[in-house]
């Protein structure tokens, strides 16, 4: 799969690009069935439903799974999808190396995740996030929200987030006058975004719809670890 010059330019300037239908309907249906089955098996390494101060959050019943590629063959297969890797390579101009896989379930009524930069968690630069919609993702279910061009501000400071609406307790300090953009997506659509783009989501306000997503993070073969400036990493909030 080849990106157009316009798509590559958009990623460079805005920090993200959406590739429609990267995964077909049969694959996304299989993903949903597979991960719901794996979730029903019980706890997995690294599961998290978020902060415990809101015990009624449905995320606790369907906690996020992480690094499934370490114990699940189908995850390894999907994270190595030829088209996915081809797009990633064109955007980072480097050989993609898988860092992380995740599956967010986000049941009806669940909290979202406060807006953040991935490099406030993962201290490798550059990295890229790949977010595959498995359900229709719109404002009602808490679609992905990002701030276009925010990767150009560098790594920003962190502050306490509102855990009434976010399952994490930390967020990025947004630049002044920054405008959020919601990204509506259909199953199989895939969002590629820079590791410094501010992004996150709000609550799933529906009573009967899920917003499940398959997520990968990649670094480049030439990416480097870095020491974050004080106040810019999620761990600094606890200090």
Phi and psi restraints in degrees (value plus and minus 20) as a CYANA .aco file:
   2 UNK   PHI    -134.8   -94.8
   2 UNK   PSI     114.8   154.8
   3 UNK   PHI    -101.7   -61.7
   3 UNK   PSI     133.2   173.2
   4 UNK   PHI     -99.9   -59.9
   4 UNK   PSI     139.7   179.7
   5 UNK   PHI     -77.1   -37.1
   5 UNK   PSI     -52.9   -12.9
   6 UNK   PHI     -87.2   -47.2
   6 UNK   PSI     -59.3   -19.3
   7 UNK   PHI     -85.5   -45.5
   7 UNK   PSI     -62.1   -22.1
   8 UNK   PHI     -87.7   -47.7
   8 UNK   PSI     -58.1   -18.1
   9 UNK   PHI     -85.2   -45.2
   9 UNK   PSI     -60.9   -20.9
  10 UNK   PHI     -82.3   -42.3
  10 UNK   PSI     -62.5   -22.5
  11 UNK   PHI     -83.2   -43.2
  11 UNK   PSI     -62.7   -22.7
  12 UNK   PHI     -84.9   -44.9
  12 UNK   PSI     -61.4   -21.4
  13 UNK   PHI    -105.9   -65.9
  13 UNK   PSI     -60.8   -20.8
  14 UNK   PHI    -119.8   -79.8
  14 UNK   PSI     -38.2     1.8
  15 UNK   PHI      68.4   108.4
  15 UNK   PSI     -12.4    27.6
  16 UNK   PHI    -178.9  -138.9
  16 UNK   PSI     141.4   181.4
  17 UNK   PHI    -175.8  -135.8
  17 UNK   PSI     124.0   164.0
  18 UNK   PHI    -125.9   -85.9
  18 UNK   PSI     108.9   148.9
  19 UNK   PHI    -127.8   -87.8
  19 UNK   PSI      90.4   130.4
  20 UNK   PHI     -87.7   -47.7
  20 UNK   PSI     124.3   164.3
  21 UNK   PHI      33.9    73.9
  21 UNK   PSI      18.6    58.6
  22 UNK   PHI     -83.6   -43.6
  22 UNK   PSI     -56.6   -16.6
  23 UNK   PHI    -130.8   -90.8
  23 UNK   PSI     116.9   156.9
  24 UNK   PHI     -99.3   -59.3
  24 UNK   PSI     151.3   191.3
  25 UNK   PHI     -80.7   -40.7
  25 UNK   PSI     -60.2   -20.2
  26 UNK   PHI     -81.9   -41.9
  26 UNK   PSI     -58.3   -18.3
  27 UNK   PHI     -91.5   -51.5
  27 UNK   PSI     -64.4   -24.4
  28 UNK   PHI     -86.4   -46.4
  28 UNK   PSI     -54.4   -14.4
  29 UNK   PHI     -84.5   -44.5
  29 UNK   PSI     -62.2   -22.2
  30 UNK   PHI     -83.6   -43.6
  30 UNK   PSI     -61.2   -21.2
  31 UNK   PHI     -78.4   -38.4
  31 UNK   PSI     -67.2   -27.2
  32 UNK   PHI     -80.3   -40.3
  32 UNK   PSI     -68.9   -28.9
  33 UNK   PHI     -82.2   -42.2
  33 UNK   PSI     -62.4   -22.4
  34 UNK   PHI     -85.5   -45.5
  34 UNK   PSI     -68.6   -28.6
  35 UNK   PHI     -93.9   -53.9
  35 UNK   PSI     -50.0   -10.0
  36 UNK   PHI     -86.3   -46.3
  36 UNK   PSI     -57.0   -17.0
  37 UNK   PHI     -86.6   -46.6
  37 UNK   PSI     -65.3   -25.3
  38 UNK   PHI     -83.8   -43.8
  38 UNK   PSI     -56.8   -16.8
  39 UNK   PHI     -85.5   -45.5
  39 UNK   PSI     -58.7   -18.7
  40 UNK   PHI     -88.9   -48.9
  40 UNK   PSI     -36.4     3.6
  41 UNK   PHI     -89.4   -49.4
  41 UNK   PSI     -41.6    -1.6
  42 UNK   PHI     101.5   141.5
  42 UNK   PSI    -190.5  -150.5
  43 UNK   PHI     -79.8   -39.8
  43 UNK   PSI     126.8   166.8
  44 UNK   PHI    -145.8  -105.8
  44 UNK   PSI     140.8   180.8
  45 UNK   PHI     -79.2   -39.2
  45 UNK   PSI     108.7   148.7
  46 UNK   PHI      66.0   106.0
  46 UNK   PSI     -16.6    23.4
  47 UNK   PHI     -72.8   -32.8
  47 UNK   PSI     122.8   162.8
  48 UNK   PHI    -170.3  -130.3
  48 UNK   PSI     112.9   152.9
  49 UNK   PHI    -120.5   -80.5
  49 UNK   PSI     -16.4    23.6
  50 UNK   PHI      77.5   117.5
  50 UNK   PSI    -189.5  -149.5
  51 UNK   PHI     -80.3   -40.3
  51 UNK   PSI     127.9   167.9
  52 UNK   PHI    -110.0   -70.0
  52 UNK   PSI     -16.8    23.2
  53 UNK   PHI     -97.0   -57.0
  53 UNK   PSI     -26.2    13.8
  54 UNK   PHI    -148.2  -108.2
  54 UNK   PSI      62.9   102.9
  55 UNK   PHI     -86.0   -46.0
  55 UNK   PSI     -39.1     0.9
  56 UNK   PHI    -107.1   -67.1
  56 UNK   PSI     -20.2    19.8
  57 UNK   PHI     -84.8   -44.8
  57 UNK   PSI     102.1   142.1
  58 UNK   PHI     -80.4   -40.4
  58 UNK   PSI     -37.2     2.8
  59 UNK   PHI     -78.5   -38.5
  59 UNK   PSI     -46.0    -6.0
  60 UNK   PHI     -89.6   -49.6
  60 UNK   PSI     -50.0   -10.0
  61 UNK   PHI    -101.9   -61.9
  61 UNK   PSI     -43.9    -3.9
  62 UNK   PHI    -152.0  -112.0
  62 UNK   PSI      49.3    89.3
  63 UNK   PHI     -85.6   -45.6
  63 UNK   PSI     131.7   171.7
  64 UNK   PHI     -81.5   -41.5
  64 UNK   PSI     116.1   156.1
  65 UNK   PHI    -117.8   -77.8
  65 UNK   PSI     128.9   168.9
  66 UNK   PHI    -156.9  -116.9
  66 UNK   PSI     125.6   165.6
  67 UNK   PHI      33.4    73.4
  67 UNK   PSI      25.1    65.1
  68 UNK   PHI     -83.7   -43.7
  68 UNK   PSI     -44.2    -4.2
  69 UNK   PHI     -82.4   -42.4
  69 UNK   PSI     -36.2     3.8
  70 UNK   PHI     -95.8   -55.8
  70 UNK   PSI     -38.8     1.2
  71 UNK   PHI    -160.3  -120.3
  71 UNK   PSI     -12.5    27.5
  72 UNK   PHI    -155.3  -115.3
  72 UNK   PSI      97.1   137.1
  73 UNK   PHI     -86.4   -46.4
  73 UNK   PSI     -58.1   -18.1
  74 UNK   PHI     -85.3   -45.3
  74 UNK   PSI     -55.4   -15.4
  75 UNK   PHI     -81.9   -41.9
  75 UNK   PSI     -63.5   -23.5
  76 UNK   PHI     -77.6   -37.6
  76 UNK   PSI     -61.7   -21.7
  77 UNK   PHI     -84.6   -44.6
  77 UNK   PSI     -67.2   -27.2
  78 UNK   PHI     -89.4   -49.4
  78 UNK   PSI     -54.9   -14.9
  79 UNK   PHI     -92.1   -52.1
  79 UNK   PSI     -34.0     6.0
  80 UNK   PHI    -127.5   -87.5
  80 UNK   PSI      -5.3    34.7
  81 UNK   PHI     -73.7   -33.7
  81 UNK   PSI     113.9   153.9
  82 UNK   PHI     -79.2   -39.2
  82 UNK   PSI     -66.0   -26.0
  83 UNK   PHI     -87.0   -47.0
  83 UNK   PSI     -61.9   -21.9
  84 UNK   PHI     -78.4   -38.4
  84 UNK   PSI     -68.3   -28.3
  85 UNK   PHI     -87.4   -47.4
  85 UNK   PSI     -54.7   -14.7
  86 UNK   PHI     -84.8   -44.8
  86 UNK   PSI     -63.9   -23.9
  87 UNK   PHI     -85.0   -45.0
  87 UNK   PSI     -65.2   -25.2
  88 UNK   PHI     -77.7   -37.7
  88 UNK   PSI     -65.5   -25.5
  89 UNK   PHI     -81.6   -41.6
  89 UNK   PSI     -60.4   -20.4
  90 UNK   PHI     -87.1   -47.1
  90 UNK   PSI     -52.5   -12.5
  91 UNK   PHI     -98.5   -58.5
  91 UNK   PSI     -54.3   -14.3
  92 UNK   PHI    -119.7   -79.7
  92 UNK   PSI     -24.2    15.8
  93 UNK   PHI      32.8    72.8
  93 UNK   PSI      22.7    62.7
  94 UNK   PHI    -181.2  -141.2
  94 UNK   PSI     148.2   188.2
  95 UNK   PHI     -97.9   -57.9
  95 UNK   PSI     101.3   141.3
  96 UNK   PHI     -89.2   -49.2
  96 UNK   PSI     117.4   157.4
  97 UNK   PHI    -145.2  -105.2
  97 UNK   PSI     101.3   141.3
  98 UNK   PHI     -86.1   -46.1
  98 UNK   PSI     109.8   149.8
  99 UNK   PHI    -125.5   -85.5
  99 UNK   PSI     -58.3   -18.3
 100 UNK   PHI    -181.0  -141.0
 100 UNK   PSI     125.0   165.0
 101 UNK   PHI    -146.0  -106.0
 101 UNK   PSI     130.8   170.8
 102 UNK   PHI    -168.1  -128.1
 102 UNK   PSI     136.2   176.2
 103 UNK   PHI    -153.2  -113.2
 103 UNK   PSI      95.9   135.9
 104 UNK   PHI    -118.7   -78.7
 104 UNK   PSI     110.7   150.7
 105 UNK   PHI    -113.7   -73.7
 105 UNK   PSI     -62.1   -22.1
 106 UNK   PHI      22.2    62.2
 106 UNK   PSI      50.9    90.9
 107 UNK   PHI     -86.8   -46.8
 107 UNK   PSI     150.8   190.8
 108 UNK   PHI     -73.3   -33.3
 108 UNK   PSI     112.3   152.3
 109 UNK   PHI      63.9   103.9
 109 UNK   PSI     -20.9    19.1
 110 UNK   PHI     -97.1   -57.1
 110 UNK   PSI     132.2   172.2
 111 UNK   PHI     -89.4   -49.4
 111 UNK   PSI     136.5   176.5
 112 UNK   PHI    -113.3   -73.3
 112 UNK   PSI    -178.4  -138.4
 113 UNK   PHI    -145.9  -105.9
 113 UNK   PSI     107.0   147.0
 114 UNK   PHI     -75.2   -35.2
 114 UNK   PSI     128.2   168.2
 115 UNK   PHI     -83.7   -43.7
 115 UNK   PSI     113.7   153.7
 116 UNK   PHI    -173.4  -133.4
 116 UNK   PSI     153.7   193.7
 117 UNK   PHI    -130.9   -90.9
 117 UNK   PSI     117.7   157.7
 118 UNK   PHI     -82.7   -42.7
 118 UNK   PSI     -50.3   -10.3
 119 UNK   PHI     -96.0   -56.0
 119 UNK   PSI     -24.0    16.0
 120 UNK   PHI     -98.3   -58.3
 120 UNK   PSI     -30.7     9.3
 121 UNK   PHI    -129.8   -89.8
 121 UNK   PSI     -68.3   -28.3
 122 UNK   PHI    -126.2   -86.2
 122 UNK   PSI      91.6   131.6
 123 UNK   PHI    -108.9   -68.9
 123 UNK   PSI      41.6    81.6
 124 UNK   PHI    -153.7  -113.7
 124 UNK   PSI     117.6   157.6
 125 UNK   PHI    -156.9  -116.9
 125 UNK   PSI     111.1   151.1
 126 UNK   PHI    -107.3   -67.3
 126 UNK   PSI     139.7   179.7
 127 UNK   PHI    -150.7  -110.7
 127 UNK   PSI     145.5   185.5
 128 UNK   PHI    -157.0  -117.0
 128 UNK   PSI     118.9   158.9
 129 UNK   PHI    -118.0   -78.0
 129 UNK   PSI     124.3   164.3
 130 UNK   PHI    -148.8  -108.8
 130 UNK   PSI      96.0   136.0
 131 UNK   PHI    -139.2   -99.2
 131 UNK   PSI      90.4   130.4
 132 UNK   PHI    -122.4   -82.4
 132 UNK   PSI      98.8   138.8
 133 UNK   PHI     -92.8   -52.8
 133 UNK   PSI     109.7   149.7
 134 UNK   PHI    -126.8   -86.8
 134 UNK   PSI     -37.2     2.8
 135 UNK   PHI    -144.6  -104.6
 135 UNK   PSI     144.7   184.7
 136 UNK   PHI     -79.3   -39.3
 136 UNK   PSI     107.7   147.7
 137 UNK   PHI    -137.5   -97.5
 137 UNK   PSI      92.8   132.8
 138 UNK   PHI    -159.1  -119.1
 138 UNK   PSI    -194.3  -154.3
 139 UNK   PHI     -80.8   -40.8
 139 UNK   PSI     -58.0   -18.0
 140 UNK   PHI     -81.3   -41.3
 140 UNK   PSI     -57.6   -17.6
 141 UNK   PHI    -113.1   -73.1
 141 UNK   PSI     -18.7    21.3
 142 UNK   PHI      64.5   104.5
 142 UNK   PSI      39.6    79.6
 143 UNK   PHI     -80.0   -40.0
 143 UNK   PSI     149.2   189.2
 144 UNK   PHI     -86.5   -46.5
 144 UNK   PSI     114.2   154.2
 145 UNK   PHI    -142.6  -102.6
 145 UNK   PSI     118.2   158.2
 146 UNK   PHI    -164.1  -124.1
 146 UNK   PSI     149.0   189.0
 147 UNK   PHI    -132.0   -92.0
 147 UNK   PSI      83.9   123.9
 148 UNK   PHI     -75.9   -35.9
 148 UNK   PSI     117.8   157.8
 149 UNK   PHI      58.3    98.3
 149 UNK   PSI     -19.6    20.4
 150 UNK   PHI     -91.3   -51.3
 150 UNK   PSI     -33.6     6.4
 151 UNK   PHI     -86.0   -46.0
 151 UNK   PSI     -39.5     0.5
 152 UNK   PHI     -99.2   -59.2
 152 UNK   PSI     -27.3    12.7
 153 UNK   PHI    -105.8   -65.8
 153 UNK   PSI     -27.5    12.5
 154 UNK   PHI      59.7    99.7
 154 UNK   PSI    -188.9  -148.9
 155 UNK   PHI     -99.6   -59.6
 155 UNK   PSI     104.5   144.5
 156 UNK   PHI    -117.5   -77.5
 156 UNK   PSI     147.6   187.6
 157 UNK   PHI     -91.2   -51.2
 157 UNK   PSI     138.8   178.8
 158 UNK   PHI    -129.5   -89.5
 158 UNK   PSI     136.4   176.4
 159 UNK   PHI    -167.9  -127.9
 159 UNK   PSI     149.9   189.9
 160 UNK   PHI     -89.5   -49.5
 160 UNK   PSI     116.2   156.2
 161 UNK   PHI    -120.3   -80.3
 161 UNK   PSI     142.5   182.5
 162 UNK   PHI    -102.4   -62.4
 162 UNK   PSI      86.2   126.2
 163 UNK   PHI     -96.6   -56.6
 163 UNK   PSI     -21.0    19.0
 164 UNK   PHI     -91.5   -51.5
 164 UNK   PSI     -44.6    -4.6
 165 UNK   PHI    -141.8  -101.8
 165 UNK   PSI     -29.1    10.9
 166 UNK   PHI    -145.6  -105.6
 166 UNK   PSI     114.5   154.5
 167 UNK   PHI     -98.8   -58.8
 167 UNK   PSI     -28.0    12.0
 168 UNK   PHI    -128.9   -88.9
 168 UNK   PSI     137.7   177.7
 169 UNK   PHI    -126.8   -86.8
 169 UNK   PSI      -2.3    37.7
 170 UNK   PHI    -156.7  -116.7
 170 UNK   PSI     127.4   167.4
 171 UNK   PHI    -168.3  -128.3
 171 UNK   PSI     144.0   184.0
 172 UNK   PHI     -98.8   -58.8
 172 UNK   PSI     126.1   166.1
 173 UNK   PHI     -97.5   -57.5
 173 UNK   PSI      93.7   133.7
 174 UNK   PHI     -91.7   -51.7
 174 UNK   PSI     121.8   161.8
 175 UNK   PHI     -81.5   -41.5
 175 UNK   PSI     131.7   171.7
 176 UNK   PHI     -80.4   -40.4
 176 UNK   PSI     115.8   155.8
 177 UNK   PHI      47.4    87.4
 177 UNK   PSI      -4.8    35.2
 178 UNK   PHI     -87.9   -47.9
 178 UNK   PSI     117.7   157.7
 179 UNK   PHI    -132.2   -92.2
 179 UNK   PSI     109.1   149.1
 180 UNK   PHI    -102.0   -62.0
 180 UNK   PSI     127.7   167.7
 181 UNK   PHI    -147.5  -107.5
 181 UNK   PSI     102.8   142.8
 182 UNK   PHI    -106.5   -66.5
 182 UNK   PSI     118.7   158.7
 183 UNK   PHI    -131.5   -91.5
 183 UNK   PSI      85.7   125.7
 184 UNK   PHI     -97.1   -57.1
 184 UNK   PSI     114.9   154.9
 185 UNK   PHI    -161.5  -121.5
 185 UNK   PSI     129.6   169.6
 186 UNK   PHI    -122.9   -82.9
 186 UNK   PSI     140.2   180.2
 187 UNK   PHI     -73.2   -33.2
 187 UNK   PSI     111.3   151.3
 188 UNK   PHI      75.6   115.6
 188 UNK   PSI     -41.7    -1.7
 189 UNK   PHI     -85.0   -45.0
 189 UNK   PSI     124.6   164.6
 190 UNK   PHI    -152.0  -112.0
 190 UNK   PSI     106.3   146.3
 191 UNK   PHI    -119.9   -79.9
 191 UNK   PSI     104.2   144.2
 192 UNK   PHI    -126.8   -86.8
 192 UNK   PSI     109.0   149.0
 193 UNK   PHI    -163.8  -123.8
 193 UNK   PSI     125.4   165.4
 194 UNK   PHI     -84.2   -44.2
 194 UNK   PSI     127.2   167.2
 195 UNK   PHI     -84.6   -44.6
 195 UNK   PSI     -32.3     7.7
 196 UNK   PHI    -128.7   -88.7
 196 UNK   PSI     -16.0    24.0
 197 UNK   PHI     -93.1   -53.1
 197 UNK   PSI     110.1   150.1
 198 UNK   PHI     -93.0   -53.0
 198 UNK   PSI     107.5   147.5
 199 UNK   PHI    -174.0  -134.0
 199 UNK   PSI     146.6   186.6
 200 UNK   PHI     148.4   188.4
 200 UNK   PSI    -177.0  -137.0
 201 UNK   PHI    -178.8  -138.8
 201 UNK   PSI     143.3   183.3
 202 UNK   PHI    -125.7   -85.7
 202 UNK   PSI    -196.0  -156.0
 203 UNK   PHI     -86.0   -46.0
 203 UNK   PSI     132.7   172.7
 204 UNK   PHI    -102.4   -62.4
 204 UNK   PSI      86.6   126.6
 205 UNK   PHI    -109.6   -69.6
 205 UNK   PSI     -17.2    22.8
 206 UNK   PHI    -107.9   -67.9
 206 UNK   PSI     145.4   185.4
 207 UNK   PHI    -126.3   -86.3
 207 UNK   PSI     -23.6    16.4
 208 UNK   PHI    -166.0  -126.0
 208 UNK   PSI      -8.5    31.5
 209 UNK   PHI    -146.6  -106.6
 209 UNK   PSI     123.5   163.5
 210 UNK   PHI    -121.6   -81.6
 210 UNK   PSI     142.5   182.5
 211 UNK   PHI    -154.8  -114.8
 211 UNK   PSI      54.6    94.6
 212 UNK   PHI    -106.9   -66.9
 212 UNK   PSI     125.8   165.8
 213 UNK   PHI    -169.4  -129.4
 213 UNK   PSI     122.6   162.6
 214 UNK   PHI    -122.6   -82.6
 214 UNK   PSI     107.0   147.0
 215 UNK   PHI    -149.2  -109.2
 215 UNK   PSI     117.0   157.0
 216 UNK   PHI    -149.3  -109.3
 216 UNK   PSI     131.2   171.2
 217 UNK   PHI    -143.6  -103.6
 217 UNK   PSI     117.5   157.5
 218 UNK   PHI    -148.7  -108.7
 218 UNK   PSI     128.2   168.2
 219 UNK   PHI    -129.5   -89.5
 219 UNK   PSI     151.8   191.8
 220 UNK   PHI    -114.0   -74.0
 220 UNK   PSI     141.5   181.5
 221 UNK   PHI     -80.1   -40.1
 221 UNK   PSI     -44.1    -4.1
 222 UNK   PHI    -122.6   -82.6
 222 UNK   PSI     -15.0    25.0
 223 UNK   PHI     -84.5   -44.5
 223 UNK   PSI     134.6   174.6
 224 UNK   PHI    -148.6  -108.6
 224 UNK   PSI     126.6   166.6
 225 UNK   PHI     -92.5   -52.5
 225 UNK   PSI     130.7   170.7
 226 UNK   PHI    -159.2  -119.2
 226 UNK   PSI     140.2   180.2
 227 UNK   PHI    -117.2   -77.2
 227 UNK   PSI      93.0   133.0
 228 UNK   PHI     -88.0   -48.0
 228 UNK   PSI     122.7   162.7
 229 UNK   PHI     -81.2   -41.2
 229 UNK   PSI     122.4   162.4
 230 UNK   PHI     -72.7   -32.7
 230 UNK   PSI     110.2   150.2
 231 UNK   PHI      74.1   114.1
 231 UNK   PSI     -19.5    20.5
 232 UNK   PHI    -130.9   -90.9
 232 UNK   PSI     -21.8    18.2
 233 UNK   PHI    -134.1   -94.1
 233 UNK   PSI     128.7   168.7
 234 UNK   PHI     -78.9   -38.9
 234 UNK   PSI     -51.1   -11.1
 235 UNK   PHI     -87.2   -47.2
 235 UNK   PSI     -43.3    -3.3
 236 UNK   PHI     -91.0   -51.0
 236 UNK   PSI     -43.6    -3.6
 237 UNK   PHI     -83.8   -43.8
 237 UNK   PSI     -56.0   -16.0
 238 UNK   PHI     -89.4   -49.4
 238 UNK   PSI     -39.5     0.5
